[in-house]
Amino acid sequence: MKAILKIFFWMAAFSLVAGCDKTDEFIPDEDFQLKSVQLHEVTVPFEVNLLGQITNVDLEATECTDEGYYCRVIVESTGTATHMGKVSLTFNFCTYGPDDPDVPGEDNKYAGSSAVLVAANGDELFLYLEGGTVIVGRTDDHPDYVVDYWRDPIEILGGTGRFEGASGTLQMDDFTTNIDTYTHHQWTGEITLVKGKK
């Protein structure tokens, strides 16, 4: 009986050794992906509401005057955004400036600029604000206290954290009023977010 057990043991061991081939390779199935690593895009409504305060007007900004503009304006703003909570953003753009005697009739134009919308947790959303024109007056859908407004597009160019790879477009509905000194910024549109683990 012991002899039979020894033979059986050695046959089992031999089978295990013989079954191993050093040339075996793992060939992944290209169609196989774990659900946890799949990436997909989700497009959702996106809204930003900011109040801004002009903190600097530089009438000698050479990077603006070299481009044919009159001055650089910096606006610090805070507010809220869907999917971000509390946010802050610094506007930094070139403009012809108010009452520029050298550019009659065009003193309300401003250049396009990049900006970063920063969430309270540090996540960032990269934006490009198209240049446009500040129009004196108001539309019928504005409150009576609106003095001037601008409605230009914004492009979402990615971000950090949960906004890495984000894209989309927003539409400005911005204005100033005769009841406060703030700039009012209301943006609506859609954002496409990349979901899943990388």
Secondary structure as UniProt FT lines:
FT   HELIX           2..19
FT   TURN            22..23
FT   TURN            30..31
FT   HELIX           35..37
FT   STRAND          40..58
FT   TURN            59..60
FT   HELIX           62..65
FT   TURN            66..68
FT   STRAND          71..81
FT   TURN            82..84
FT   STRAND          85..95
FT   TURN            98..99
FT   TURN            101..102
FT   TURN            104..105
FT   TURN            107..108
FT   STRAND          109..110
FT   STRAND          113..119
FT   TURN            120..121
FT   STRAND          124..129
FT   STRAND          132..133
FT   STRAND          135..136
FT   TURN            140..141
FT   TURN            144..145
FT   STRAND          146..150
FT   STRAND          153..159
FT   HELIX           161..163
FT   TURN            164..165
FT   STRAND          167..172
FT   STRAND          174..177
FT   STRAND          183..195
//
